[in-house]
Amino acid sequence: MSRVLLRLVLLAVLGTAAAPAQVSAQPAPAPVDKKQVARQYTDAALAAAKIGDYDTAINFYQKAYQLVPHPTLIFDIAEAQRLAGRVDLALSL
Protein backbone atom coordinates (compact mmCIF):
# COMPACT_ATOMS: atom_id res chain seq x y z
CA MET A 1 0.00 0.00 0.00
CA SER A 2 2.81 2.40 0.72
CA ARG A 3 4.18 1.72 -2.78
CA VAL A 4 0.90 2.81 -4.32
CA LEU A 5 0.89 5.94 -2.19
CA LEU A 6 4.51 6.66 -3.10
CA ARG A 7 3.71 6.29 -6.82
CA LEU A 8 0.73 8.64 -6.50
CA VAL A 9 2.82 11.26 -4.74
CA LEU A 10 5.58 10.87 -7.31
CA LEU A 11 3.09 11.26 -10.17
CA ALA A 12 1.55 14.31 -8.53
CA VAL A 13 4.96 15.95 -8.11
CA LEU A 14 5.99 15.14 -11.68
CA GLY A 15 2.64 16.34 -13.01
CA THR A 16 3.00 19.64 -11.18
CA ALA A 17 6.55 20.13 -12.41
CA ALA A 18 5.56 19.33 -15.99
CA ALA A 19 2.59 21.72 -15.97
CA PRO A 20 3.23 25.00 -17.76
CA ALA A 21 3.75 28.01 -15.58
CA GLN A 22 0.77 30.30 -15.36
CA VAL A 23 1.30 33.45 -17.39
CA SER A 24 0.40 36.64 -15.66
CA ALA A 25 -2.15 38.76 -17.44
CA GLN A 26 -0.73 41.74 -19.29
CA PRO A 27 -2.78 44.80 -20.05
CA ALA A 28 -3.96 45.15 -23.62
CA PRO A 29 -2.07 47.69 -25.71
CA ALA A 30 -3.71 51.07 -26.00
CA PRO A 31 -5.82 51.47 -29.13
CA VAL A 32 -4.19 53.41 -31.94
CA ASP A 33 -5.86 56.65 -32.96
CA LYS A 34 -5.78 56.44 -36.76
CA LYS A 35 -6.43 60.13 -37.23
CA GLN A 36 -3.53 61.07 -34.99
CA VAL A 37 -1.15 58.72 -36.82
CA ALA A 38 -2.41 60.01 -40.18
CA ARG A 39 -1.76 63.57 -38.95
CA GLN A 40 1.82 62.58 -38.08
CA TYR A 41 2.30 61.11 -41.55
CA THR A 42 0.86 64.27 -43.10
CA ASP A 43 3.18 66.47 -41.04
CA ALA A 44 6.15 64.36 -42.15
CA ALA A 45 4.99 64.61 -45.77
CA LEU A 46 4.74 68.38 -45.53
CA ALA A 47 8.26 68.57 -44.10
CA ALA A 48 9.61 66.33 -46.87
CA ALA A 49 7.86 68.37 -49.57
CA LYS A 50 9.22 71.58 -48.09
CA ILE A 51 12.79 70.41 -48.64
CA GLY A 52 11.96 69.06 -52.12
CA ASP A 53 11.87 65.34 -51.28
CA TYR A 54 8.62 64.70 -53.12
CA ASP A 55 8.93 60.91 -53.29
CA THR A 56 9.12 60.71 -49.51
CA ALA A 57 6.22 63.13 -49.25
CA ILE A 58 4.15 60.95 -51.57
CA ASN A 59 4.99 57.88 -49.49
CA PHE A 60 3.88 59.58 -46.28
CA TYR A 61 0.70 60.94 -47.88
CA GLN A 62 -0.16 57.44 -49.11
CA LYS A 63 0.34 55.98 -45.64
CA ALA A 64 -1.92 58.66 -44.20
CA TYR A 65 -4.53 57.93 -46.86
CA GLN A 66 -4.47 54.22 -46.02
CA LEU A 67 -5.40 55.09 -42.44
CA VAL A 68 -7.86 57.90 -43.16
CA PRO A 69 -9.08 57.97 -46.80
CA HIS A 70 -9.74 61.68 -47.01
CA PRO A 71 -9.99 63.34 -50.47
CA THR A 72 -7.58 66.10 -49.47
CA LEU A 73 -4.83 63.52 -49.21
CA ILE A 74 -5.44 62.51 -52.83
CA PHE A 75 -4.95 66.15 -53.80
CA ASP A 76 -1.77 66.31 -51.72
CA ILE A 77 -0.41 63.19 -53.44
CA ALA A 78 -1.26 64.67 -56.84
CA GLU A 79 0.42 67.96 -55.97
CA ALA A 80 3.58 66.16 -54.85
CA GLN A 81 3.53 64.13 -58.09
CA ARG A 82 3.21 67.37 -60.08
CA LEU A 83 6.07 69.01 -58.21
CA ALA A 84 8.16 65.89 -58.82
CA GLY A 85 7.61 66.38 -62.54
CA ARG A 86 5.13 63.55 -63.01
CA VAL A 87 2.23 65.60 -64.38
CA ASP A 88 0.55 62.55 -65.96
CA LEU A 89 0.29 60.81 -62.57
CA ALA A 90 -0.89 64.03 -60.95
CA LEU A 91 -3.66 64.42 -63.51
CA SER A 92 -4.77 60.81 -63.12
CA LEU A 93 -5.26 61.37 -59.42
DOMARTI-230130 format. One record per residue (C-alpha): residue number from 0; chain; residue in three letters; x, y, z. Coordinates in pm, 1 decimal. Layout:
DOMARTI-230130
+-------+-------+--------+----------+----------+----------+
| torse | vexba | fidren |        X |        Y |        Z |
+-------+-------+--------+----------+----------+----------+
|   NUM |     A |    ALA |        X |        Y |        Z |
...
+-------+-------+--------+----------+----------+----------+
***
This chain:
DOMARTI-230130
+-------+-------+--------+----------+----------+----------+
| torse | vexba | fidren |        X |        Y |        Z |
+-------+-------+--------+----------+----------+----------+
|     0 |     A |    MET |      0.0 |      0.0 |      0.0 |
|     1 |     A |    SER |    281.2 |    239.6 |     72.1 |
|     2 |     A |    ARG |    418.3 |    172.4 |   -277.7 |
|     3 |     A |    VAL |     90.4 |    280.9 |   -432.2 |
|     4 |     A |    LEU |     89.3 |    594.4 |   -219.4 |
|     5 |     A |    LEU |    451.2 |    665.9 |   -310.1 |
|     6 |     A |    ARG |    371.0 |    629.2 |   -681.6 |
|     7 |     A |    LEU |     72.9 |    864.1 |   -650.1 |
|     8 |     A |    VAL |    281.9 |   1126.1 |   -474.1 |
|     9 |     A |    LEU |    557.8 |   1087.4 |   -730.8 |
|    10 |     A |    LEU |    308.8 |   1126.3 |  -1017.4 |
|    11 |     A |    ALA |    155.3 |   1431.4 |   -853.3 |
|    12 |     A |    VAL |    496.1 |   1594.7 |   -810.7 |
|    13 |     A |    LEU |    599.1 |   1514.0 |  -1168.1 |
|    14 |     A |    GLY |    264.5 |   1634.2 |  -1301.2 |
|    15 |     A |    THR |    300.0 |   1964.0 |  -1117.6 |
|    16 |     A |    ALA |    655.2 |   2012.6 |  -1241.4 |
|    17 |     A |    ALA |    555.5 |   1933.1 |  -1599.1 |
|    18 |     A |    ALA |    258.6 |   2171.8 |  -1597.0 |
|    19 |     A |    PRO |    323.5 |   2500.2 |  -1776.0 |
|    20 |     A |    ALA |    375.0 |   2801.4 |  -1558.3 |
|    21 |     A |    GLN |     77.2 |   3029.5 |  -1535.9 |
|    22 |     A |    VAL |    130.5 |   3344.8 |  -1739.0 |
|    23 |     A |    SER |     40.1 |   3664.4 |  -1565.6 |
|    24 |     A |    ALA |   -214.8 |   3875.5 |  -1744.1 |
|    25 |     A |    GLN |    -73.5 |   4174.3 |  -1928.8 |
|    26 |     A |    PRO |   -277.6 |   4480.0 |  -2004.7 |
|    27 |     A |    ALA |   -396.3 |   4515.2 |  -2362.4 |
|    28 |     A |    PRO |   -207.4 |   4768.7 |  -2570.7 |
|    29 |     A |    ALA |   -370.9 |   5107.1 |  -2600.0 |
|    30 |     A |    PRO |   -581.8 |   5147.2 |  -2913.5 |
|    31 |     A |    VAL |   -419.2 |   5341.3 |  -3194.4 |
|    32 |     A |    ASP |   -585.7 |   5665.3 |  -3295.7 |
|    33 |     A |    LYS |   -577.5 |   5643.6 |  -3675.7 |
|    34 |     A |    LYS |   -643.3 |   6013.1 |  -3722.6 |
|    35 |     A |    GLN |   -352.8 |   6106.7 |  -3498.9 |
|    36 |     A |    VAL |   -115.0 |   5872.0 |  -3681.8 |
|    37 |     A |    ALA |   -240.8 |   6001.4 |  -4017.9 |
|    38 |     A |    ARG |   -175.9 |   6356.8 |  -3895.3 |
|    39 |     A |    GLN |    181.9 |   6258.2 |  -3808.1 |
|    40 |     A |    TYR |    229.8 |   6111.1 |  -4155.5 |
|    41 |     A |    THR |     86.2 |   6427.3 |  -4309.6 |
|    42 |     A |    ASP |    318.4 |   6647.4 |  -4104.4 |
|    43 |     A |    ALA |    615.0 |   6436.0 |  -4214.6 |
|    44 |     A |    ALA |    498.8 |   6460.7 |  -4576.6 |
|    45 |     A |    LEU |    474.3 |   6838.3 |  -4552.6 |
|    46 |     A |    ALA |    826.0 |   6856.5 |  -4410.0 |
|    47 |     A |    ALA |    960.9 |   6633.2 |  -4686.5 |
|    48 |     A |    ALA |    786.3 |   6837.2 |  -4957.1 |
|    49 |     A |    LYS |    921.5 |   7157.9 |  -4808.8 |
|    50 |     A |    ILE |   1279.2 |   7041.2 |  -4864.4 |
|    51 |     A |    GLY |   1196.4 |   6906.3 |  -5211.9 |
|    52 |     A |    ASP |   1187.1 |   6533.7 |  -5127.7 |
|    53 |     A |    TYR |    861.7 |   6469.8 |  -5311.7 |
|    54 |     A |    ASP |    893.4 |   6091.2 |  -5329.0 |
|    55 |     A |    THR |    912.3 |   6071.4 |  -4950.8 |
|    56 |     A |    ALA |    621.9 |   6312.9 |  -4925.0 |
|    57 |     A |    ILE |    414.7 |   6094.5 |  -5157.4 |
|    58 |     A |    ASN |    499.3 |   5788.4 |  -4949.1 |
|    59 |     A |    PHE |    387.6 |   5958.2 |  -4628.3 |
|    60 |     A |    TYR |     70.0 |   6093.7 |  -4787.7 |
|    61 |     A |    GLN |    -16.4 |   5744.0 |  -4910.9 |
|    62 |     A |    LYS |     34.2 |   5598.5 |  -4564.0 |
|    63 |     A |    ALA |   -191.6 |   5866.1 |  -4419.8 |
|    64 |     A |    TYR |   -453.3 |   5792.6 |  -4686.3 |
|    65 |     A |    GLN |   -446.8 |   5421.6 |  -4601.8 |
|    66 |     A |    LEU |   -539.7 |   5508.8 |  -4244.2 |
|    67 |     A |    VAL |   -785.8 |   5790.0 |  -4316.4 |
|    68 |     A |    PRO |   -907.5 |   5796.5 |  -4679.5 |
|    69 |     A |    HIS |   -973.8 |   6168.5 |  -4700.8 |
|    70 |     A |    PRO |   -998.7 |   6334.3 |  -5046.8 |
|    71 |     A |    THR |   -758.5 |   6610.4 |  -4947.0 |
|    72 |     A |    LEU |   -483.3 |   6352.0 |  -4920.8 |
|    73 |     A |    ILE |   -543.8 |   6251.0 |  -5283.1 |
|    74 |     A |    PHE |   -495.3 |   6615.4 |  -5379.8 |
|    75 |     A |    ASP |   -176.7 |   6630.9 |  -5172.2 |
|    76 |     A |    ILE |    -41.0 |   6319.1 |  -5344.1 |
|    77 |     A |    ALA |   -126.2 |   6466.8 |  -5683.6 |
|    78 |     A |    GLU |     42.2 |   6795.7 |  -5596.5 |
|    79 |     A |    ALA |    357.9 |   6615.7 |  -5484.7 |
|    80 |     A |    GLN |    353.4 |   6413.0 |  -5808.6 |
|    81 |     A |    ARG |    320.7 |   6737.0 |  -6008.3 |
|    82 |     A |    LEU |    607.0 |   6900.6 |  -5821.0 |
|    83 |     A |    ALA |    816.3 |   6588.5 |  -5881.8 |
|    84 |     A |    GLY |    761.1 |   6638.2 |  -6254.2 |
|    85 |     A |    ARG |    513.1 |   6355.2 |  -6301.4 |
|    86 |     A |    VAL |    222.7 |   6559.8 |  -6438.2 |
|    87 |     A |    ASP |     54.9 |   6255.5 |  -6596.5 |
|    88 |     A |    LEU |     28.9 |   6080.7 |  -6257.3 |
|    89 |     A |    ALA |    -89.0 |   6402.7 |  -6095.2 |
|    90 |     A |    LEU |   -365.7 |   6441.8 |  -6351.4 |
|    91 |     A |    SER |   -476.7 |   6080.5 |  -6311.5 |
|    92 |     A |    LEU |   -525.6 |   6136.7 |  -5941.8 |
+-------+-------+--------+----------+----------+----------+
***
